[in-house]
Structure formats: structure tokens, C-alpha cells
Amino acid sequence: MVCENFLVYKKVDHEDRECPIPVRNEQSEGLFIVAHATFFTKNLFFFLIQSEFGDLYKVSMECTGDKVHGL
């Protein structure tokens, strides 16, 4: 789930994982994500997200089996 300034992983019977989205030094207001894409192959899984300012972020999950440890 994408929130203002944060990414949150939510799943039933799993602890929530949060990650702040990096922002520019001069930015004083909230950051919004306007586009995303998911990349999935045999050995590779990640998301690309883009902010309203055109910044591109690669998001990956650290996981073991069904448990996500971090974003």
C-alpha cells in the first residue's frame, strides 16, 4: 500500500512493515506516487514507483518464505 510519504506492506496475520519514501532536501510537503510497475521473473521480483516530481524508485522486499522482513 502506498501512503503519503510511506510504503506499507499489509497482510492478514502478518505484522505491518513500513518504509519511508526518500524525499528531496528542499521538499516541505507530502510526496505522492503517481505511477507504478511490477517486474516478476523466475529469480527477480521488484516494483518501480514514480513520484509526482518524476523521481523513480526501485522497491524490493526482503522475505523468507511467506514472511516479509523489510521493504
N, CA, C and O atoms as CSV, one atom per row, in Angstrom:
chain,resi,resn,atom,element,x,y,z
A,1,MET,N,N,0.844,-1.158,0.000
A,1,MET,CA,C,0.000,0.000,0.000
A,1,MET,C,C,0.899,1.233,0.000
A,1,MET,O,O,1.904,1.278,0.709
A,2,VAL,N,N,0.535,2.220,-0.791
A,2,VAL,CA,C,1.300,3.449,-0.871
A,2,VAL,C,C,0.524,4.549,-0.175
A,2,VAL,O,O,-0.634,4.806,-0.505
A,3,CYS,N,N,1.160,5.199,0.789
A,3,CYS,CA,C,0.561,6.311,1.528
A,3,CYS,C,C,1.403,7.562,1.274
A,3,CYS,O,O,2.469,7.489,0.663
A,4,GLU,N,N,0.922,8.689,1.741
A,4,GLU,CA,C,1.700,9.921,1.613
A,4,GLU,C,C,2.993,9.760,2.414
A,4,GLU,O,O,2.953,9.611,3.635
A,5,ASN,N,N,4.121,9.791,1.737
A,5,ASN,CA,C,5.469,9.692,2.312
A,5,ASN,C,C,5.875,8.295,2.794
A,5,ASN,O,O,6.992,8.141,3.289
A,6,PHE,N,N,5.026,7.276,2.673
A,6,PHE,CA,C,5.345,5.939,3.177
A,6,PHE,C,C,4.877,4.843,2.232
A,6,PHE,O,O,3.920,5.011,1.476
A,7,LEU,N,N,5.588,3.702,2.298
A,7,LEU,CA,C,5.132,2.445,1.697
A,7,LEU,C,C,4.817,1.523,2.862
A,7,LEU,O,O,5.568,1.483,3.837
A,8,VAL,N,N,3.726,0.787,2.778
A,8,VAL,CA,C,3.331,-0.113,3.851
A,8,VAL,C,C,2.977,-1.475,3.256
A,8,VAL,O,O,2.196,-1.561,2.309
A,9,TYR,N,N,3.556,-2.540,3.817
A,9,TYR,CA,C,3.186,-3.905,3.439
A,9,TYR,C,C,2.174,-4.395,4.468
A,9,TYR,O,O,2.454,-4.403,5.666
A,10,LYS,N,N,1.005,-4.798,4.002
A,10,LYS,CA,C,-0.051,-5.292,4.887
A,10,LYS,C,C,-0.522,-6.648,4.397
A,10,LYS,O,O,-0.690,-6.869,3.197
A,11,LYS,N,N,-0.733,-7.559,5.349
A,11,LYS,CA,C,-1.258,-8.880,5.045
A,11,LYS,C,C,-1.924,-9.410,6.311
A,11,LYS,O,O,-1.467,-9.136,7.420
A,12,VAL,N,N,-2.996,-10.163,6.142
A,12,VAL,CA,C,-3.695,-10.750,7.282
A,12,VAL,C,C,-2.743,-11.690,8.023
A,12,VAL,O,O,-1.993,-12.432,7.389
A,13,ASP,N,N,-2.764,-11.666,9.340
A,13,ASP,CA,C,-1.916,-12.497,10.203
A,13,ASP,C,C,-0.423,-12.259,9.974
A,13,ASP,O,O,0.387,-13.176,10.111
A,14,HIS,N,N,-0.070,-11.029,9.627
A,14,HIS,CA,C,1.333,-10.660,9.418
A,14,HIS,C,C,1.526,-9.254,9.959
A,14,HIS,O,O,0.661,-8.393,9.794
A,15,GLU,N,N,2.644,-9.027,10.594
A,15,GLU,CA,C,2.950,-7.703,11.120
A,15,GLU,C,C,3.172,-6.721,9.969
A,15,GLU,O,O,3.806,-7.070,8.973
A,16,ASP,N,N,2.657,-5.496,10.096
A,16,ASP,CA,C,2.839,-4.477,9.059
A,16,ASP,C,C,4.306,-4.081,8.962
A,16,ASP,O,O,5.010,-4.016,9.969
A,17,ARG,N,N,4.753,-3.819,7.751
A,17,ARG,CA,C,6.118,-3.329,7.506
A,17,ARG,C,C,6.001,-1.967,6.832
A,17,ARG,O,O,5.284,-1.824,5.841
A,18,GLU,N,N,6.696,-0.975,7.358
A,18,GLU,CA,C,6.652,0.380,6.806
A,18,GLU,C,C,8.031,0.801,6.339
A,18,GLU,O,O,9.051,0.363,6.872
A,19,CYS,N,N,8.040,1.664,5.329
A,19,CYS,CA,C,9.287,2.199,4.797
A,19,CYS,C,C,9.030,3.633,4.333
A,19,CYS,O,O,8.149,3.859,3.504
A,20,PRO,N,N,9.786,4.606,4.854
A,20,PRO,CA,C,9.603,5.977,4.369
A,20,PRO,C,C,10.152,6.111,2.948
A,20,PRO,O,O,11.147,5.476,2.598
A,21,ILE,N,N,9.507,6.930,2.146
A,21,ILE,CA,C,9.975,7.202,0.791
A,21,ILE,C,C,10.979,8.353,0.874
A,21,ILE,O,O,10.652,9.405,1.424
A,22,PRO,N,N,12.186,8.183,0.345
A,22,PRO,CA,C,13.171,9.275,0.386
A,22,PRO,C,C,12.653,10.510,-0.359
A,22,PRO,O,O,12.026,10.394,-1.412
A,23,VAL,N,N,12.920,11.682,0.196
A,23,VAL,CA,C,12.474,12.931,-0.416
A,23,VAL,C,C,13.662,13.860,-0.628
A,23,VAL,O,O,14.731,13.667,-0.050
A,24,ARG,N,N,13.458,14.855,-1.456
A,24,ARG,CA,C,14.497,15.851,-1.715
A,24,ARG,C,C,14.637,16.772,-0.506
A,24,ARG,O,O,13.686,16.950,0.255
A,25,ASN,N,N,15.821,17.358,-0.329
A,25,ASN,CA,C,16.077,18.245,0.815
A,25,ASN,C,C,15.151,19.451,0.840
A,25,ASN,O,O,14.695,19.851,1.911
A,26,GLU,N,N,14.866,20.032,-0.310
A,26,GLU,CA,C,14.068,21.256,-0.366
A,26,GLU,C,C,12.560,20.983,-0.320
A,26,GLU,O,O,11.764,21.922,-0.338
A,27,GLN,N,N,12.167,19.728,-0.262
A,27,GLN,CA,C,10.745,19.382,-0.292
A,27,GLN,C,C,10.147,19.506,1.106
A,27,GLN,O,O,10.635,18.888,2.053
A,28,SER,N,N,9.092,20.305,1.232
A,28,SER,CA,C,8.481,20.521,2.542
A,28,SER,C,C,7.088,19.910,2.646
A,28,SER,O,O,6.564,19.768,3.751
A,29,GLU,N,N,6.487,19.553,1.537
A,29,GLU,CA,C,5.145,18.983,1.570
A,29,GLU,C,C,5.187,17.489,1.309
A,29,GLU,O,O,6.250,16.935,1.029
A,30,GLY,N,N,4.030,16.831,1.401
A,30,GLY,CA,C,3.943,15.393,1.215
A,30,GLY,C,C,4.322,14.943,-0.182
A,30,GLY,O,O,4.247,15.713,-1.139
A,31,LEU,N,N,4.728,13.692,-0.288
A,31,LEU,CA,C,5.129,13.102,-1.561
A,31,LEU,C,C,4.079,12.090,-1.987
A,31,LEU,O,O,3.672,11.242,-1.193
A,32,PHE,N,N,3.640,12.174,-3.231
A,32,PHE,CA,C,2.632,11.259,-3.746
A,32,PHE,C,C,3.204,10.434,-4.889
A,32,PHE,O,O,3.971,10.935,-5.712
A,33,ILE,N,N,2.825,9.174,-4.929
A,33,ILE,CA,C,3.223,8.265,-6.003
A,33,ILE,C,C,2.141,8.305,-7.067
A,33,ILE,O,O,0.959,8.147,-6.763
A,34,VAL,N,N,2.541,8.516,-8.312
A,34,VAL,CA,C,1.560,8.681,-9.392
A,34,VAL,C,C,1.568,7.531,-10.393
A,34,VAL,O,O,0.630,7.399,-11.179
A,35,ALA,N,N,2.611,6.693,-10.382
A,35,ALA,CA,C,2.678,5.571,-11.324
A,35,ALA,C,C,3.484,4.435,-10.708
A,35,ALA,O,O,4.353,4.661,-9.866
A,36,HIS,N,N,3.186,3.210,-11.138
A,36,HIS,CA,C,3.942,2.060,-10.650
A,36,HIS,C,C,3.971,0.961,-11.715
A,36,HIS,O,O,3.147,0.932,-12.629
A,37,ALA,N,N,4.937,0.064,-11.568
A,37,ALA,CA,C,5.045,-1.106,-12.438
A,37,ALA,C,C,5.624,-2.240,-11.607
A,37,ALA,O,O,6.457,-2.009,-10.730
A,38,THR,N,N,5.185,-3.466,-11.880
A,38,THR,CA,C,5.672,-4.651,-11.183
A,38,THR,C,C,6.485,-5.491,-12.157
A,38,THR,O,O,6.060,-5.733,-13.286
A,39,PHE,N,N,7.657,-5.932,-11.712
A,39,PHE,CA,C,8.521,-6.782,-12.525
A,39,PHE,C,C,8.682,-8.115,-11.818
A,39,PHE,O,O,9.061,-8.171,-10.648
A,40,PHE,N,N,8.389,-9.188,-12.540
A,40,PHE,CA,C,8.418,-10.516,-11.939
A,40,PHE,C,C,8.947,-11.524,-12.955
A,40,PHE,O,O,8.378,-11.686,-14.034
A,41,THR,N,N,10.036,-12.198,-12.603
A,41,THR,CA,C,10.555,-13.315,-13.385
A,41,THR,C,C,10.899,-14.434,-12.404
A,41,THR,O,O,10.574,-14.340,-11.221
A,42,LYS,N,N,11.541,-15.469,-12.878
A,42,LYS,CA,C,11.883,-16.591,-12.003
A,42,LYS,C,C,12.626,-16.160,-10.751
A,42,LYS,O,O,12.223,-16.495,-9.637
A,43,ASN,N,N,13.703,-15.421,-10.931
A,43,ASN,CA,C,14.584,-15.073,-9.810
A,43,ASN,C,C,14.562,-13.598,-9.444
A,43,ASN,O,O,15.409,-13.149,-8.671
A,44,LEU,N,N,13.623,-12.836,-9.976
A,44,LEU,CA,C,13.641,-11.390,-9.771
A,44,LEU,C,C,12.223,-10.876,-9.561
A,44,LEU,O,O,11.319,-11.190,-10.335
A,45,PHE,N,N,12.034,-10.087,-8.512
A,45,PHE,CA,C,10.721,-9.509,-8.214
A,45,PHE,C,C,10.930,-8.152,-7.558
A,45,PHE,O,O,11.541,-8.063,-6.493
A,46,PHE,N,N,10.425,-7.092,-8.189
A,46,PHE,CA,C,10.515,-5.760,-7.599
A,46,PHE,C,C,9.471,-4.843,-8.230
A,46,PHE,O,O,8.850,-5.188,-9.235
A,47,PHE,N,N,9.292,-3.685,-7.631
A,47,PHE,CA,C,8.372,-2.666,-8.126
A,47,PHE,C,C,9.167,-1.425,-8.494
A,47,PHE,O,O,10.184,-1.126,-7.869
A,48,LEU,N,N,8.711,-0.711,-9.498
A,48,LEU,CA,C,9.204,0.629,-9.784
A,48,LEU,C,C,8.044,1.571,-9.507
A,48,LEU,O,O,6.927,1.350,-9.975
A,49,ILE,N,N,8.315,2.626,-8.743
A,49,ILE,CA,C,7.294,3.628,-8.468
A,49,ILE,C,C,7.841,4.996,-8.844
A,49,ILE,O,O,9.044,5.242,-8.756
A,50,GLN,N,N,6.948,5.884,-9.262
A,50,GLN,CA,C,7.364,7.214,-9.689
A,50,GLN,C,C,6.579,8.260,-8.912
A,50,GLN,O,O,5.365,8.149,-8.748
A,51,SER,N,N,7.292,9.281,-8.436
A,51,SER,CA,C,6.659,10.348,-7.662
A,51,SER,C,C,6.103,11.413,-8.589
A,51,SER,O,O,6.358,11.413,-9.793
A,52,GLU,N,N,5.339,12.317,-8.001
A,52,GLU,CA,C,4.757,13.420,-8.762
A,52,GLU,C,C,5.829,14.358,-9.314
A,52,GLU,O,O,5.552,15.139,-10.224
A,53,PHE,N,N,7.057,14.293,-8.773
A,53,PHE,CA,C,8.162,15.129,-9.245
A,53,PHE,C,C,9.004,14.435,-10.309
A,53,PHE,O,O,9.976,15.009,-10.800
A,54,GLY,N,N,8.640,13.205,-10.670
A,54,GLY,CA,C,9.356,12.468,-11.700
A,54,GLY,C,C,10.461,11.571,-11.169
A,54,GLY,O,O,11.136,10.901,-11.950
A,55,ASP,N,N,10.661,11.544,-9.847
A,55,ASP,CA,C,11.684,10.672,-9.259
A,55,ASP,C,C,11.235,9.215,-9.373
A,55,ASP,O,O,10.063,8.899,-9.166
A,56,LEU,N,N,12.178,8.334,-9.702
A,56,LEU,CA,C,11.892,6.919,-9.887
A,56,LEU,C,C,12.567,6.124,-8.769
A,56,LEU,O,O,13.749,6.319,-8.485
A,57,TYR,N,N,11.809,5.232,-8.141
A,57,TYR,CA,C,12.309,4.430,-7.032
A,57,TYR,C,C,12.136,2.950,-7.349
A,57,TYR,O,O,11.132,2.543,-7.934
A,58,LYS,N,N,13.128,2.148,-6.954
A,58,LYS,CA,C,13.018,0.695,-7.063
A,58,LYS,C,C,12.709,0.170,-5.662
A,58,LYS,O,O,13.422,0.475,-4.706
A,59,VAL,N,N,11.643,-0.619,-5.549
A,59,VAL,CA,C,11.213,-1.153,-4.262
A,59,VAL,C,C,11.313,-2.668,-4.312
A,59,VAL,O,O,10.729,-3.305,-5.189
A,60,SER,N,N,12.048,-3.245,-3.377
A,60,SER,CA,C,12.132,-4.697,-3.282
A,60,SER,C,C,11.788,-5.110,-1.853
A,60,SER,O,O,11.855,-4.302,-0.927
A,61,MET,N,N,11.424,-6.369,-1.692
A,61,MET,CA,C,11.048,-6.881,-0.382
A,61,MET,C,C,12.062,-7.913,0.072
A,61,MET,O,O,12.476,-8.773,-0.705
A,62,GLU,N,N,12.462,-7.824,1.339
A,62,GLU,CA,C,13.305,-8.839,1.946
A,62,GLU,C,C,12.374,-9.852,2.587
A,62,GLU,O,O,11.634,-9.516,3.511
A,63,CYS,N,N,12.403,-11.092,2.105
A,63,CYS,CA,C,11.479,-12.082,2.647
A,63,CYS,C,C,12.106,-13.462,2.725
A,63,CYS,O,O,13.060,-13.790,2.019
A,64,THR,N,N,11.523,-14.256,3.620
A,64,THR,CA,C,11.874,-15.659,3.786
A,64,THR,C,C,10.574,-16.435,3.781
A,64,THR,O,O,9.780,-16.324,4.715
A,65,GLY,N,N,10.348,-17.217,2.742
A,65,GLY,CA,C,9.086,-17.926,2.621
A,65,GLY,C,C,7.940,-16.949,2.494
A,65,GLY,O,O,7.926,-16.128,1.577
A,66,ASP,N,N,6.970,-17.022,3.408
A,66,ASP,CA,C,5.814,-16.125,3.392
A,66,ASP,C,C,5.997,-14.904,4.283
A,66,ASP,O,O,5.100,-14.063,4.346
A,67,LYS,N,N,7.118,-14.779,4.968
A,67,LYS,CA,C,7.358,-13.683,5.917
A,67,LYS,C,C,8.177,-12.581,5.255
A,67,LYS,O,O,9.247,-12.839,4.704
A,68,VAL,N,N,7.670,-11.352,5.312
A,68,VAL,CA,C,8.382,-10.189,4.785
A,68,VAL,C,C,9.093,-9.512,5.960
A,68,VAL,O,O,8.458,-9.177,6.961
A,69,HIS,N,N,10.400,-9.312,5.840
A,69,HIS,CA,C,11.196,-8.717,6.914
A,69,HIS,C,C,11.403,-7.224,6.708
A,69,HIS,O,O,11.616,-6.496,7.677
A,70,GLY,N,N,11.345,-6.756,5.475
A,70,GLY,CA,C,11.578,-5.348,5.226
A,70,GLY,C,C,11.298,-4.966,3.791
A,70,GLY,O,O,11.189,-5.816,2.907
A,71,LEU,N,N,11.184,-3.653,3.579
A,71,LEU,CA,C,10.992,-3.088,2.254
A,71,LEU,C,C,12.203,-2.270,1.881
A,71,LEU,O,O,12.251,-1.698,0.792
